[in-house]
């Protein structure tokens, strides 16, 4: 004769049509953690680019990411750590774009393409310049980057791409200004060219003009 299951000793069968719930595996937990970290990094880049380091708020970053703000301290140690982490991979990208073996006009075109594709890092750079905020560990336009750029520009000058009478330091500042202009002054760029900054038409036009101007530097 069948007896009723004892809830203290017998397993409870799953409800009809439902699978038993299982605890997430270690791999699932790692994937969830990585998704949360990446969501915070993306949200922080948006927030810092829009408001600068001082104006960014931890709660708004968490809201953008859709996670609890305590995860910022857990994963990054706070706002400062998050600010540094979103820049950590940039030196590698910087080195790839600034390949000293490439002609100067190609290097500039690569920088322009990167800025137009994602203007947020450029906006962070401008925010720091305007407010003087940031830390000694910033990767944005750090001294090592400046030194490497000047060395590469000196090599370009030795190859005849820059006239001997022009200071490489001035060329660096001038090129930075031209590359950042469409992001910092989009309405002016639109009015002057009739093309929307960020569009393929604008990049094709502006890149060609930038290349031509750089090619004239050696004459």
N, C-alpha and C positions, 0 to 999 in steps of 0.2 A: 504494500500500500504506500503511495507517494506521500511524502510529507512536505509541508511548506518550508521554503528556504529560511535558514537562520541568518538574519542580517549581520550578526556579529562574526559568523564563520564562513558563510557562503558568499561568493562574489555576486554582485548585483548585475544582472544582465542589462545590456544597453537597451534603451527604448527602441521600439520597432522603427526600422528605417534609419537609425542613427548609429554611426560608428562610435566606439568608445574613444573618449578624449585621451590623447597621449601628451606627455610632457614634451616640450620642445627639446630637440637634440642640441648638443654642443655646437654643431655646425649651424643650426637654425639661429641659435643665440648670437653666434658670431656675425651672421649675415644681418640680423636685426641691429646689432650694435654698429656695424659698418654703415648701414643705411641711415641710422640716426646721426652718426658722426658726419657723414657726407651731406645730409640735409642741413645740419648746423653750419658746415663750411660754406655751402651755397648761400644760405640765408644771411650769414655774416658778411659775405662778400657784397651782397646786395645792400645790406644795411650800412656797412662802412663806406661803400662807394657813394651812397645817397647822402650820408650825414657826417662822414668823417669819423675818426676814432672817438673824439670827445662827445659827439652828438649821438652816437649809436647807443642803444639801450639793450641790455641783456634780455629783458622780457620780450622786446619786439623781435629780437633775433630768434628766440625760442618760439614765439607765435608764428613767425614766418616759416620756421622749420616744422611746426606742428608737434613739438616735443616739450617736455618739462624743462624749465630753465636750469634746474639743478644739474642736468646733464652737461651743461657748459663747463661748470666747475669740475665735474667728474672726469670728463674727457680731456679738457684743455687747461684746467686750473684757473679759469676765469676769462674775462674779456681780453686781457692782455695776451694770454696764451693763445686764444682763438685768433686774435689779430695777427700774431706771428705765424700761426699754423697755416693760414690761408695763403701766405707768401712763401712757404717753405719750398715749394717746387719750382718757383719762378727762376732762380739762378740757372737751372738746367735749361729751361726754355730760352733764357736770355743768351746763354752761351751758344745754343744752336742757331738762333737768329743772327748773332754777331760773329759768325764764322769769319775769321780773319783772311781766309783764302778766297772769299767771295768778293766780287766788285762792290764798291761802296753803294752804288745805286740799287743793287740787288738786296743788300742788307737793309737799306732804308725802306724798300718796298715790302720786305718781310715784316719789319716793325709796323708799318702802316697797316698791313693786312691783319696783323694780330690785334692792333688797337681798335680797328673798325669791327672786327669779329666779336670782341669782348672789351668794351671800353671801361669796365669796372676797375681793373688795376690802374689804368691811367688816371682815373678819377681819384683813386686813393693817393696817388703820387701828388696830384694837385692839392688835395685836401691837406696833406701834410705840409706842403709848401705854404699854404695860406694860413694855417693855424699854428704851425710849429709843433704839432703833436706828433706822437710816435715814440719809439724807444731806440736805444742804442743798438738793438738787435734787429732793427728793420732790414728787410731785404730790398725794399724799394729804393732804387737809385743809391745804394750804399757805396762807400768809398771804393770797395773792390770792383764794383761794376764801373764806376767812373774811371778808375785807373785802367781797366781792361779796354774800355771804349777809347780812351785817349791813345793807348798803345796801338790799337787797331787803326785809328785814324792817322797816326804817324806813319804806319806801314803803307796806308793808302796814299799818303803824300809822297812817300819814297817811290811808289809805283807810278807816280805822275798823275794820280787822280785828283789831287788837290794842289793848287798853285803854291809854290814855296812861300809866297808872301802872305798866306792866310794861316792864322793860328788854328791848329786842330781843336783847341778848347772852344773857340768861337764856332767852329763848324758843328761841334756836338750840340751846343746850345741852339744854334739855328735849326738844325735838323729836328731836334726834340720839339721845338716850337711849331715847325711845319707839320710834323706827324700828329701832335696833340691838338692842333687847331680845329680840325673837323669835329672832335669830341667836345672840346671846351666851348666852341662857338658854332654850334650846328646851324643856328638860324642865319648867321652871317655867311656860312659856307653855302647854304641853300640859296640865299639871295644872290651871292656872287656867281655861282655856277649854274643855278637852275636845276641842280641835282641833289637829291636827298642823301645826306651823309649816312653811310651804312648800307646804301643800296649798291648792287653790282655795278650800275652805271657810274656812280660817283667814284667807287674804288678804281675802276678802269681808267677813268679820266684823271683822277688825282694822282694815281700811281705813275701814269705815263708822264705827267707834268713834273712830278718830283724827280723821276729818273732823268728827264731831260735837263733839268736845272742842275742836278748833281754832276752830270756829264760835262757841263760847262765849267765846273770848278777848276778843272785842270788846265784850262786855256789861258 
